[in-house]
Amino acid sequence: MTDGSRPLIGVSTYLESAARWGVWALDAALLPVGYPRLVQRAGGLAAMLPPDAPEHAAATVARLDGLVIAGGPDVEPVRYGAEPDPRTGPPARERDAWELALIEAALAADLPLLGICRGMQLLNVALGGTLTQHIEGHAEVVGAFGRHPVKPVPGTRYAAAVEEETSVPAYHHQAVDRLGTGLIPSAYATDGTVEAVELPSANWVLGVQWHPEMDEDVRVMHALVTAAHTPGCALVTAVHPPSPSGV
């Protein structure tokens, strides 16, 4: 446990070419400041994890108390056996390889794990699931976060953290299609889109389709930090989730 009180939470980063600051335009590993600030507000110590060789993932995870896979570009469809849709963005292969390796290492080590937007989609792909490559209505204005309501599934880990329906900041055009092995849905949008997934058999594994780092609500991140602060925390037993029509 880092510094005796604050769990060390690793957060994966973007890898961008020619990012600009001051007089510089250089390749950069970067992260919107909302991510580390959310970790800090929830009681954790944030560490950035830029793309690295996948074979280093297990050793990296071994030094962490918790892991966040951040949002970002579309997952390359070949990762889940699909041809790219014309509306799917260009691949980020270094991120895909690194973050999938981080997820697999975290699952193997039973490390508390939170996937945010792309991170939730990668979690689903890592467990053998697939994605819908384009949906309407969840990224209404280019470059601006929208909001929509999300309803938790009673009895799930997400519902234990956030009991009520809430309005969340969102910006995505892809979504979970076939669920990965062992995953269950733990929140839905009003249109039936799966907005959160979790792995009941794990210590603490949750994915959310929205962007909690763009909100004032710290409950999801606080739940991760609490799990990271308490190794081997008790599992919750989820009820069988209803279909989207029952939301």
Buried (B, 14 or more C-beta within 10 A) or exposed (E): EBEEEBBBBBBBBBBBEEBEEEEEEEEBBBBBEBBBEBBBBBBBBBBBBBBBEBEEBBEBBEEBBBBBBBBBBBBBBEBBEBEBBEEBBEBBEBBBBBBBBBBBBBBEBBBBBBBBBBBBBBBBBBBBBBBBBEBEEBBEEEEEBBBBEBBBBEBBBBBBBBEEBBEBBBBBBBBBBEBBEBBBBBBBBEBEBBBBBBBBEBBBBBBBBBBBBBBEBBBBBBBBBBBBBBEEBEEBEBEEBEEBEEB
